[in-house]
Amino acid sequence: MRSSVLLGSYVAADTPLHRLDARVKICLLVASTVALFVMRTPVMLVVATVLVVALARLGGVGVPALLKGPKPTAVILAFSLLANAFVIDGSGDLALVGPWGVSVAGLVRGAVAVGRIIVLVAASLVVTSTTSSTAVADALASLMAPLGRLGVPTGDIAMIVSVALRFIPLTAEELARIQDAQRARGVDFASGTVPVRVRRWLSVLTPLVVALFRRADDLACAMRERCYRGEGRTRLGHRLRASDVTALAGGLAACVLMCLVS
């Protein structure tokens, strides 16, 4: 059971989710995204959370990994929760200072909104950790094949998504490498005033941006040398297996049911 998985990181294993067709996983991820933002009751959000945790365990992803998934967005999520909970017109259920107060309804609304995002990030982490970036690109190209007749560059879109997913763990690895190098030079990121910490983090962010641009340039050169044009990409030609169809039907039915019940 993996306890640390980054969004976009594929970990090879032999689990039912790894064997599931990538097209099915992408379709169910889109359907679950719609269902998460259509459902209105916290009860259905709890049900969705339980389902995502069960699928994660089925795919070999530990609960600690799911909890670490939304960590990069923790500040934004906390701000969203507080923005919904606090009121400044004196109508709060819990008075604080002057007209400032806390609205219970707003707190629940914010918690549900944050919960939706966390569950969505966890579901995305399950999909990306059990599906290679190549399989994601092939599946997207196959699903968007009808749009190609309308002139939509489906191959380019699939490649962009694949590269973006691959760069997420690469960015985290590069950040960790630069932080370790700065700590070896005696930089302490946990102490000092706010301006001092900002200056210290600039010593990390500047080389990080440079390194990412260097990686992007190397990738562009490699694609140019191989005469990549985004056309003629190999598409998944095999049909879905019976198990894939069953999983797709069951997942779509669950999404529709959660929307109707809520």
N, C-alpha and C positions, 0 to 999 in steps of 0.2 A: 504494500500500500504506500503510495507516494505522498509525502507530507509537504513537499515544496514544488509547485509547478507554476511556471509563469504563463500568462496568456500568450498564446502563439507557439509555445514549446510543445513539440510532439515527442512523446516517450513511447518507444516501441514496446508492445506487449501483445499477448494473445488473450484478449477478452471479447465478450460478445459485442461490446461497443466498437472495438477495433475492427471486428469483422463486418460490422454494419456498413452498408454502402454509404459513401460520402454524400451522395445526392440526397439520401433519406435524412441524414443528420442535418444538412443545411436546411432542407424544407421544414423539418421539425423545429429547428432553431428559429426560423422566421415565424412559424405558426405560434410558438411559445412566446415570442416577443409581442406579437399582436394580442395574445390572450392575457399576458401580464398587464398590459396597459388598458385592456377592456374591462377586466374584472374589477369590481369596486369594493368588495368586502375583504377584511383582513383574514377571514377564515379561508378563503380560496388562496390567498397569498401563502398561508401556512401550508396548505395542501401542495401548492406548487413547490415550496421549499423542500418538503418531504420527498417529493418526486425527484427533484434535482439531486438531493443528497443520495437517494437510492441509486440513481443512474451513475453518479460519481463513484460510488462504491462498486457498482457493476463494471465500471471502466478502470478500476484500480486507482482512482484518485481519492486521497484521504480528505477527511473533513478539515484538517488544518490547512490544506492547500486551498480549499474553497474559501476559507476565512481570510487567507492572505491575498486572494485574488483582487478584491476591491481596495486593498491597502493604498495603491497609488492615488485613488480618488477619495480618500478618507476626508480630506479637507473640504472638498466640494460637497460631499454627502453631509458632513457636519453642518456646513453653512446652510444647505437646503433644509435640514431639520430645524435649525434655529430660526431661519427666516419664516417658517410656517408656524412655529410655536410662539414666538414673541409678538406681542401687540403693543402699540404705543398710544392707543386712543382711550385707555382706561377701561376697556371692555374685557380684560383678561379675567379668567376664573381664579387665577392666583396672582395677587398684586405683589409687585416687587418694590420699585421706587417710582413715586409720582404716577404718571400715566402708564408706565411700563408694567407689563404683566405677562403671564403665560396663559395661552388659550389651550384648553384640553383638546378641543376639536381640531385646532391647528396642529397640535403635537401629534395626534393620531394621524391626521392627514399627511404630515411630513414623514412620520415613521413608515406609513404605507408606501409613500413615494420612494423613500430611500430603500425600503425592502424590495421594491420592484427592481430597482437598479442593481442591488446586490445579487438577487436571484438571477437576473439576466447576465451579469458578469460571470457568475458561477456556472451557468449553463453554457456560456461561450467558452469558458475555460475547459469544461468537460469535452466539448466538441473539438477544440483545437489540440488538446492533449491526447486525443484518441484518433486524430486525423492528420496525416502529414500535409505539409503545405502544397506539395505536388498534387495530392489527391483533392485538396480543396480547390486548386486552380482547375483541374480537370473536371471536377463536378460542376463548378460555376460555368465553365465553358459549355458543358453539355446542357445545363439547365437554361442557359441564355441563347442556345443555338437558334431558336426561332427568331430572335431579335437580329441575328446576323443578316437575315434576308432583308431587313429594313436599313441596313447600312451601319448598325451599331457595332463598334469594334469590340466584340465579346472577348476575343483573345487578349487584347490589351487590358481590359477590365479584370479578367481572371488573373493575369500576371500581376497587376497592381495590388490586388487583394492578397495574393500569395506573398509578394515581397513585403507588404506592410505587416502581415502576420509574422513573417520571419524576422523583421527588424525589431519587433517588440522585445523578445528575449535577448537579441544582440545588444540592444540599447541598455538593458539591465546589466548584462555582463560587462559592457564597457564602463558603465557608471561604477560598478563595484571595483573594477580594476583601477580606475583613476582614484577612487576614494582610498583604496589600500595604499596606492603610491603616495598620496598626500599625507596619510596617517604615518607612513614610514618616514616622512620628512618632518614629522612633529606637529602637523596640523590637527587641532582638536575641534571637531564640529559640534560638540555638545556643550561647550562653555563659552562665556563671553556675552556681551550685549548683542542686541539685534543687528546693529550696523556691522559689528565685527563678524558675526556669523554670516551675514550676507556677503561680505568680502571674502570670507573663507570659502563659501559655496561657489563664488565666481571662479575660484581657482579650480573648481571641478567642472562647472558648466561650460566654461570656455573650451577646454580641451575635449570635452564630450561632444560639443557641436562640431568641432573640427574633425574629430574622429569619425563621426557619423557622415559628414560630407565626404570624407575620404573613402569610406566604405561605399557610399552611393556612387561616387565617381568610378571606383573600381568595378562596381556592378555594371554601370553604364558602358564602360569600356569593354567588359567581357561580352555583354549583349551585342555591342556594335561589331566586335571582332567576329562574332558568330553569325552576323547578318540577321539578327532577330528582327522580325517585322510585325509580330503579333498575329500573323495569318497562318492558316494551315496547321493550327494546333491540334494535336491528337485529342480526340474526344472519347469519352467513355461510350463504347458501342454495345457492351453487353447489357442484357436485360436484368431487371431486378430479380433477385431470388425470392422464393416464397417467404422466407424469413424477413427479408427487407420490406416486402409489401405488407406483411402482417404488422411489422413495427411501425411502418408509415401510417397504416390505417388506425392502429391503436393510439398512436401519438396524436394524430389529428382529431380523433374522437374525444380524447381526453381534453385537448385544448378547447374544442367546441363546448364540451360539457361544462368546463370551468367558466366559460364565458356566459353560458345560459343560466347556470345556477346562481352566479353572482348578480 
